[in-house]
Amino acid sequence: MHLIEDLQWRGMIQDIMPGTKELLEKEMVSGYIGFDPTSDSLHIGSLVPILLLVHFQKAGHKPFALVGGATGMVGDPSGKSEERNLLSEETLKFNQDGVRKQLSKFLDFNSGAANAAELVNNYDWFKDFSFLNFIRDVGKHITVNYMMAKDSVKKRLEGETGMSFTEFTYQLVQGYDFYWLYQHRNCKLQMGGSDQWGNIVTGTELIRRKAGGEAFAFTCPLITKADGGKFGKTEKGNVWLDPAKTSPYQFYQFWLNASDEDAKKWIKIFTLLSRETIEELISKHEAAPHERALQKKLAEELTCFVHSRADFEFALKASDILFGNATTAILQSLSETQLLQVMEGVPTIEVAKSSIEAGYEIVSFLADTQIFPSKGEARKMWQAGGLSLNKSKIATDKIQINSSDLLQEKYLLVQKGKKNYYLIIVD
């Protein structure tokens, strides 16, 4: 299947400039996507442009990933209702390094092949470009009428906050990126999210007016959720690609918890699985939706793609601890970091180490920690076999908790009934 046909089947193309498909069938094309360094990590909203570049490179074309050191200083008004805080040069440099490192994981930068990916930073060509030269050499080619007609500008001007001159110039700055890459890297194609269409078209117009050349573009739709919620957001905030910001386990859980409707869309967009494999998975899911085959495969593919196979296997093990039949041995095999990742969101209770070292009578322990409101209720459930400690049922002949029960010499996991967990921190 041709690149454009494949991307259309996957639901990854919204707008496309006439002639783009023909260009991609005719020759190896250099194309780029810009990444905004507003943080030192990309989040899962960036996976769509990343995957566009991956598909692009797999089809034999040459991807450029542009880290916006200059545009990051201006702030893109597209889709924003108010002016954004501008970042310092030092913060931007730190963020660019983080984004560059992440992109290097997904694209082939080092093979020496003709279509090896390249990273570029628009600060390199803007840092010595004076304001007067910019408005003479670039500004004169694009009319204010043309710029005012863009949706990103119109919406802000109609709103209460208006738009600063800084943000108004953003489309010229991004347009010049495309022109510079066209002139210096033979870059004929720009891709991006559908909210970028206006900025991208300004670039093609600048290439036409200033260089007399022809450039092309396509955009992908912005990802939505079936329930109307914002994609990539949880109660804790963004789902990041950096494991220090969003643990691989939490990342895995995000995809695993996708609705059936979302999973059918996302399996095409966010994985590199073939059409045949995906259609087979969708049929399997429709035949037995309770088995959640789509969500499981989606979570597996994404966790391995962004993190690693080992992280995926840990996420499976971690899920089994809270939602399956994991054993004490599995729980004991976790490092302290892994244990705390799995237990994020589980209520925590602190207990003095001295009381555990002396041996803590089990019914008193359950009542004192307020896992139960009274000793009577604690005793009743303990004797009925409804309590577990570190994933093992607490037998009626176990009358106290002591240091030998501790995980990592510091933690206890108490389970009351099927779903109520408590992490005891012994300090």
C-alpha positions as CSV (number, residue, x, y, z in Angstrom):
1,M,0.0,0.0,0.0
2,H,1.3,3.5,-0.8
3,L,2.2,5.7,2.1
4,I,-0.7,8.2,1.6
5,E,-3.2,5.4,1.1
6,D,-1.9,3.6,4.3
7,L,-2.1,6.8,6.3
8,Q,-5.6,7.5,5.0
9,W,-6.7,4.0,6.0
10,R,-5.2,4.6,9.5
11,G,-7.2,7.9,9.8
12,M,-4.0,9.9,9.9
13,I,-4.7,12.4,7.2
14,Q,-7.1,15.4,7.4
15,D,-5.9,18.0,4.9
16,I,-3.6,17.3,1.9
17,M,-2.3,19.6,-0.7
18,P,-2.9,18.6,-4.4
19,G,0.1,16.8,-5.9
20,T,1.5,15.5,-2.6
21,K,0.7,11.8,-3.3
22,E,2.1,12.0,-6.8
23,L,5.3,13.7,-5.5
24,L,5.8,10.9,-2.9
25,E,5.3,8.2,-5.6
26,K,7.8,9.8,-7.9
27,E,11.0,10.3,-5.7
28,M,12.6,10.2,-2.3
29,V,11.2,13.3,-0.6
30,S,12.6,15.2,2.4
31,G,9.8,16.3,4.7
32,Y,9.7,17.7,8.2
33,I,7.6,18.1,11.3
34,G,8.2,20.7,14.0
35,F,8.2,19.9,17.7
36,D,7.6,22.5,20.3
37,P,10.1,22.5,23.2
38,T,7.7,23.8,25.9
39,S,8.8,20.9,28.2
40,D,11.8,18.7,28.4
41,S,9.6,15.7,27.5
42,L,7.1,15.1,24.7
43,H,3.7,13.7,25.7
44,I,1.5,11.1,24.0
45,G,-0.1,13.9,21.9
46,S,3.3,14.0,20.1
47,L,3.1,10.3,19.2
48,V,1.0,11.1,16.1
49,P,3.7,13.4,14.5
50,I,6.4,11.0,15.6
51,L,4.6,8.1,14.0
52,L,4.0,10.1,10.8
53,L,7.8,10.5,10.6
54,V,8.3,6.8,11.3
55,H,5.9,5.8,8.5
56,F,7.5,8.4,6.2
57,Q,11.0,7.0,6.8
58,K,9.8,3.4,6.4
59,A,8.4,4.3,3.0
60,G,11.9,5.4,1.9
61,H,11.6,9.1,2.5
62,K,13.9,11.4,4.5
63,P,12.5,12.8,7.7
64,F,13.6,16.0,9.4
65,A,12.6,16.6,13.0
66,L,12.7,20.3,13.8
67,V,13.1,21.3,17.4
68,G,11.7,24.8,17.7
69,G,14.4,26.7,19.6
70,A,13.3,30.0,18.0
71,T,9.6,29.4,17.6
72,G,9.5,28.2,21.2
73,M,10.6,31.7,22.2
74,V,7.6,33.2,20.4
75,G,4.7,30.9,21.3
76,D,2.3,29.3,18.8
77,P,-1.3,30.8,19.1
78,S,-2.9,27.9,17.2
79,G,-5.6,26.4,19.4
80,K,-4.7,28.6,22.4
81,S,-7.2,30.9,24.0
82,E,-4.7,33.2,25.7
83,E,-1.1,34.4,25.5
84,R,1.5,31.8,26.6
85,N,4.3,32.6,29.1
86,L,7.6,32.9,27.2
87,L,10.4,30.6,28.3
88,S,14.0,31.7,29.0
89,E,16.8,30.7,26.6
90,E,18.3,28.4,29.3
91,T,15.0,26.6,29.9
92,L,14.5,26.2,26.1
93,K,18.0,24.7,25.7
94,F,17.3,22.2,28.5
95,N,13.9,21.3,26.9
96,Q,15.4,20.9,23.4
97,D,18.0,18.5,24.7
98,G,15.3,16.4,26.3
99,V,13.1,16.4,23.1
100,R,16.1,15.6,20.9
101,K,17.0,12.6,23.0
102,Q,13.4,11.2,22.9
103,L,13.1,11.6,19.1
104,S,16.4,9.8,18.6
105,K,14.7,6.7,20.0
106,F,12.0,6.5,17.3
107,L,13.8,7.4,14.1
108,D,16.9,6.1,12.4
109,F,19.5,8.9,12.6
110,N,22.6,6.9,12.3
111,S,22.4,4.2,9.6
112,G,24.2,6.3,7.0
113,A,21.4,5.6,4.5
114,A,20.3,8.3,2.1
115,N,17.0,8.7,4.0
116,A,18.6,8.8,7.5
117,A,16.7,11.2,9.7
118,E,18.1,14.6,10.7
119,L,17.5,16.9,13.7
120,V,17.5,20.6,13.0
121,N,16.9,23.6,15.3
122,N,15.4,26.7,13.9
123,Y,17.3,28.8,16.4
124,D,20.4,28.1,14.2
125,W,19.1,30.2,11.3
126,F,17.2,32.8,13.3
127,K,19.8,33.7,16.0
128,D,21.7,36.1,13.6
129,F,18.6,37.2,11.6
130,S,17.9,40.9,12.6
131,F,14.4,42.2,12.9
132,L,14.9,44.7,10.1
133,N,16.2,42.1,7.8
134,F,13.3,39.7,8.7
135,I,10.6,42.2,7.9
136,R,12.3,43.3,4.7
137,D,13.2,39.8,3.4
138,V,10.2,37.8,4.7
139,G,7.4,40.2,5.9
140,K,7.1,41.9,2.5
141,H,6.1,38.7,0.8
142,I,3.0,37.9,3.0
143,T,0.1,40.4,3.3
144,V,-1.6,41.3,6.6
145,N,-4.9,40.3,4.9
146,Y,-3.5,36.8,4.2
147,M,-2.4,36.5,7.8
148,M,-5.6,37.8,9.3
149,A,-7.7,35.3,7.3
150,K,-6.1,32.3,9.3
151,D,-8.5,30.7,11.8
152,S,-5.8,30.7,14.5
153,V,-5.7,34.5,14.2
154,K,-9.4,35.2,13.7
155,K,-10.4,33.2,16.8
156,R,-8.0,35.0,19.0
157,L,-9.0,38.4,17.7
158,E,-12.6,37.7,18.2
159,G,-11.9,36.6,21.8
160,E,-11.4,38.7,24.9
161,T,-7.7,38.4,25.2
162,G,-6.8,39.4,21.7
163,M,-3.3,38.6,20.3
164,S,0.1,40.2,20.8
165,F,2.3,41.2,17.8
166,T,4.7,38.5,19.0
167,E,2.1,35.7,18.5
168,F,0.8,37.3,15.3
169,T,4.2,36.9,13.7
170,Y,4.4,33.2,14.6
171,Q,3.0,32.0,11.2
172,L,5.7,34.1,9.4
173,V,8.4,32.6,11.6
174,Q,7.1,29.0,11.0
175,G,6.7,29.8,7.3
176,Y,10.3,30.9,7.1
177,D,11.4,27.5,8.6
178,F,9.8,25.8,5.7
179,Y,11.4,28.2,3.2
180,W,14.9,27.8,4.9
181,L,14.6,24.0,4.8
182,Y,13.4,24.1,1.2
183,Q,16.4,26.2,0.2
184,H,19.1,24.5,2.3
185,R,17.9,20.9,2.7
186,N,15.7,20.4,-0.4
187,C,12.7,19.9,1.9
188,K,9.5,19.9,-0.2
189,L,7.0,18.6,2.4
190,Q,5.7,19.7,5.8
191,M,3.5,17.6,8.0
192,G,1.8,18.4,11.3
193,G,-1.5,18.5,13.2
194,S,-4.6,19.9,11.6
195,D,-4.3,23.0,13.8
196,Q,-1.1,23.8,12.0
197,W,-2.6,23.9,8.5
198,G,-2.7,27.7,8.4
199,N,1.0,28.0,9.5
200,I,2.1,25.3,7.0
201,V,0.3,26.9,4.1
202,T,2.0,30.2,4.9
203,G,5.3,28.3,4.4
204,T,4.2,27.0,1.0
205,E,3.1,30.5,0.0
206,L,6.4,32.0,1.1
207,I,8.3,29.3,-1.0
208,R,6.2,30.2,-4.0
209,R,6.5,34.0,-3.7
210,K,10.1,34.2,-2.5
211,A,11.8,31.3,-4.3
212,G,9.3,30.6,-7.1
213,G,9.2,27.0,-5.9
214,E,6.5,24.5,-5.2
215,A,6.1,22.8,-1.8
216,F,3.6,20.3,-0.4
217,A,1.8,19.5,2.8
218,F,-0.5,17.3,4.7
219,T,-1.9,17.3,8.2
220,C,-3.3,14.6,10.6
221,P,-6.5,15.1,12.6
222,L,-6.3,16.1,16.2
223,I,-7.0,13.0,18.4
224,T,-10.2,13.0,20.4
225,K,-11.8,10.6,22.9
226,A,-15.2,9.1,22.4
227,D,-16.4,10.4,25.7
228,G,-15.5,14.0,24.8
229,G,-12.6,14.1,27.3
230,K,-9.2,15.6,26.2
231,F,-6.8,13.0,24.7
232,G,-3.6,12.4,26.6
233,K,-4.9,13.8,29.9
234,T,-5.6,11.9,33.1
235,E,-6.6,13.1,36.6
236,K,-2.8,13.4,37.2
237,G,-2.3,15.5,34.1
238,N,-0.4,14.8,30.9
239,V,0.7,11.3,29.9
240,W,4.4,11.9,29.2
241,L,6.9,9.8,27.2
242,D,9.6,10.4,29.9
243,P,9.4,7.4,32.3
244,A,10.4,9.8,35.2
245,K,7.3,11.9,34.5
246,T,4.8,9.0,33.7
247,S,6.0,5.6,34.8
248,P,5.9,2.8,32.1
249,Y,3.2,1.1,34.3
250,Q,1.0,4.2,34.3
251,F,1.6,4.6,30.6
252,Y,0.5,1.0,30.0
253,Q,-2.6,1.5,32.1
254,F,-3.6,4.5,30.1
255,W,-3.8,2.5,26.8
256,L,-5.3,-0.5,28.6
257,N,-8.2,1.6,29.9
258,A,-9.2,2.9,26.4
259,S,-12.8,2.5,25.5
260,D,-13.8,0.0,22.8
261,E,-14.6,2.8,20.4
262,D,-11.3,4.6,21.0
263,A,-9.2,1.4,20.9
264,K,-10.6,0.7,17.4
265,K,-9.3,4.1,16.2
266,W,-6.1,4.1,18.2
267,I,-4.9,0.7,17.1
268,K,-4.6,2.0,13.6
269,I,-3.1,5.4,14.5
270,F,-0.6,4.5,17.3
271,T,0.8,1.1,16.2
272,L,2.8,0.0,13.2
273,L,0.8,-3.2,12.9
274,S,-0.2,-4.2,9.4
275,R,-3.7,-3.7,8.1
276,E,-4.3,-7.5,8.0
277,T,-3.2,-7.8,11.7
278,I,-5.4,-4.9,12.8
279,E,-8.5,-6.1,11.0
280,E,-8.0,-9.5,12.5
281,L,-7.7,-8.0,16.0
282,I,-10.8,-5.8,15.5
283,S,-12.8,-8.9,14.4
284,K,-11.5,-10.9,17.4
285,H,-12.5,-8.0,19.7
286,E,-16.0,-7.7,18.3
287,A,-16.6,-11.4,18.8
288,A,-15.5,-11.2,22.5
289,P,-15.3,-7.6,23.6
290,H,-15.0,-8.6,27.3
291,E,-11.6,-10.1,26.6
292,R,-10.4,-6.6,25.6
293,A,-8.0,-8.0,22.9
294,L,-7.6,-4.5,21.2
295,Q,-6.8,-2.7,24.4
296,K,-4.3,-5.4,25.5
297,K,-2.5,-5.3,22.1
298,L,-2.6,-1.5,22.0
299,A,-1.0,-1.2,25.5
300,E,1.6,-3.8,24.6
301,E,2.6,-2.2,21.3
302,L,2.8,1.3,22.7
303,T,4.7,0.4,25.9
304,C,7.3,-1.6,23.9
305,F,7.6,1.2,21.3
306,V,8.0,4.1,23.8
307,H,9.7,2.2,26.6
308,S,10.9,-1.4,26.2
309,R,9.7,-5.0,26.2
310,A,11.0,-5.4,29.8
311,D,8.9,-2.4,30.9
312,F,5.8,-4.0,29.2
313,E,6.5,-7.3,31.1
314,F,6.8,-5.4,34.3
315,A,3.5,-3.6,33.6
316,L,1.8,-7.0,33.1
317,K,3.3,-8.2,36.4
318,A,2.3,-5.0,38.1
319,S,-1.3,-5.2,36.8
320,D,-1.5,-8.8,38.1
321,I,-0.6,-7.6,41.6
322,L,-3.6,-5.3,41.9
323,F,-6.1,-6.9,39.5
324,G,-5.1,-10.5,39.1
325,N,-3.7,-13.5,41.1
326,A,-0.1,-12.4,41.6
327,T,1.8,-14.3,44.3
328,T,3.8,-13.0,47.2
329,A,7.0,-14.0,45.3
330,I,6.1,-11.6,42.5
331,L,5.5,-8.8,44.9
332,Q,8.8,-9.5,46.7
333,S,10.6,-9.5,43.4
334,L,9.8,-5.8,42.8
335,S,12.4,-3.1,43.5
336,E,11.3,-0.2,45.8
337,T,10.8,2.1,42.8
338,Q,8.7,-0.5,41.0
339,L,6.6,-1.2,44.1
340,L,5.9,2.5,44.6
341,Q,4.9,2.8,40.9
342,V,2.4,0.0,41.2
343,M,1.0,1.4,44.4
344,E,0.5,4.9,43.1
345,G,-3.0,5.9,44.1
346,V,-3.3,3.2,46.8
347,P,-4.0,4.7,50.2
348,T,-0.9,4.9,52.4
349,I,-0.7,4.6,56.2
350,E,2.5,5.3,58.2
351,V,3.4,3.1,61.2
352,A,6.3,3.4,63.6
353,K,9.1,0.8,63.0
354,S,9.4,0.1,66.7
355,S,5.9,-1.3,66.9
356,I,6.5,-3.7,64.1
357,E,9.9,-4.8,65.5
358,A,8.3,-5.6,68.8
359,G,5.6,-7.7,67.0
360,Y,2.2,-6.0,66.4
361,E,-0.9,-8.0,67.4
362,I,-2.8,-8.3,64.1
363,V,-6.3,-7.2,65.2
364,S,-4.8,-4.2,67.0
365,F,-2.7,-3.3,63.9
366,L,-5.8,-3.4,61.6
367,A,-7.8,-1.2,64.0
368,D,-5.0,1.2,64.9
369,T,-4.2,1.8,61.2
370,Q,-8.0,2.5,60.6
371,I,-8.1,-0.2,57.9
372,F,-11.1,-1.2,60.1
373,P,-13.2,1.1,62.3
374,S,-13.0,-1.4,65.2
375,K,-11.2,-4.5,66.5
376,G,-14.5,-6.4,66.3
377,E,-14.9,-5.8,62.5
378,A,-11.2,-6.6,61.9
379,R,-11.4,-9.9,63.9
380,K,-14.5,-10.9,62.0
381,M,-13.0,-10.5,58.5
382,W,-9.7,-12.0,59.6
383,Q,-11.4,-15.1,60.9
384,A,-13.6,-15.3,57.7
385,G,-10.4,-15.4,55.6
386,G,-11.1,-12.0,53.9
387,L,-7.7,-10.5,54.5
388,S,-4.3,-10.7,52.7
389,L,-0.9,-9.5,53.6
390,N,1.6,-9.1,50.8
391,K,-0.7,-11.1,48.5
392,S,-1.0,-14.1,50.9
393,K,-4.1,-14.8,52.9
394,I,-3.7,-14.1,56.6
395,A,-4.3,-17.4,58.3
396,T,-6.1,-17.4,61.7
397,D,-2.9,-18.8,63.4
398,K,-0.9,-15.7,62.4
399,I,-1.4,-13.5,65.4
400,Q,1.1,-10.7,64.9
401,I,3.0,-8.7,62.2
402,N,6.7,-8.4,62.6
403,S,9.8,-7.3,60.6
404,S,10.0,-10.5,58.6
405,D,6.8,-9.5,56.9
406,L,8.2,-6.3,55.4
407,L,8.8,-5.7,51.7
408,Q,12.0,-3.9,51.0
409,E,12.4,-3.7,54.8
410,K,9.9,-0.9,54.8
411,Y,6.4,-1.7,53.3
412,L,3.4,-3.9,53.9
413,L,0.5,-4.4,51.5
414,V,-2.8,-5.2,53.1
415,Q,-5.7,-6.3,51.1
416,K,-9.3,-6.1,52.5
417,G,-11.8,-8.1,50.4
418,K,-11.2,-8.2,46.6
419,K,-10.3,-4.6,45.7
420,N,-9.3,-2.6,48.8
421,Y,-5.6,-2.2,49.2
422,Y,-3.6,-0.3,51.7
423,L,0.2,0.4,51.6
424,I,1.7,0.5,55.0
425,I,5.0,2.5,55.2
426,V,7.0,1.5,58.2
427,D,9.4,4.2,59.3
